[in-house]
Amino acid sequence: MGLAKAAELNHYPGPRHVLDLAESLQLSEDQRRQTQAIFEGMRVEAVRLGQQLIARERHLETLFATGTVTEAMLEQLVADIATMHGQLRTVHLRAHLAQRTILTPEQVRRYDVLRGYDASSPHTAHPHRGH
C-alpha cells in the first residue's frame, strides 16, 4: 500500500527493515531494543486499525450486496474508511519518524545503501519514485 513510502525514500528508515538489517547496521543492544519497541507498537496499532478497516469494508460490501445502501450511509462509511486509512498511514509514518531518532547519521546512510536508496547510484536511486 506504500503507507510509508514518503518516509522510506527520504532517509527515514522503517523499524522492520532496520531489525532485518541489524547486523549490517551494527545496531547496539539499546538500539535493537528501542527498534523492537517501535516496531511492536506500530504492529499492534496497525493490526487494530487494519481489522477495523476490513470490518468497515465488509459492511460496505454487504450494504451493496443486500441492496440496502443509501447515499447517506455510503458517504458516512466511505468517510470512515478514508479516515481509518489515514490513521493507518500515520501509524506507519510515525514509526519511521521515531526510528530515525535512534540511528546515527551513518547508520541512516548505510540503511539507504542497503535498501537501494543510494542517490549516488543511477540504478538504485529512489526505485519507487513515480510509482
Secondary structure, DSSP 8 states (H G I E B T S, - for coil): --TTHHHHTTT---HHHHHHTHHHHT--HHHHHHHHHHHHHHHHHHHHHHHHHHHHHHHHHHHHHTT---HHHHHHHHHHHHHHHHHHHHHHHHHHHHHHHHS-HHHHHHHHHHHT--TT-TTTSSTTTT-
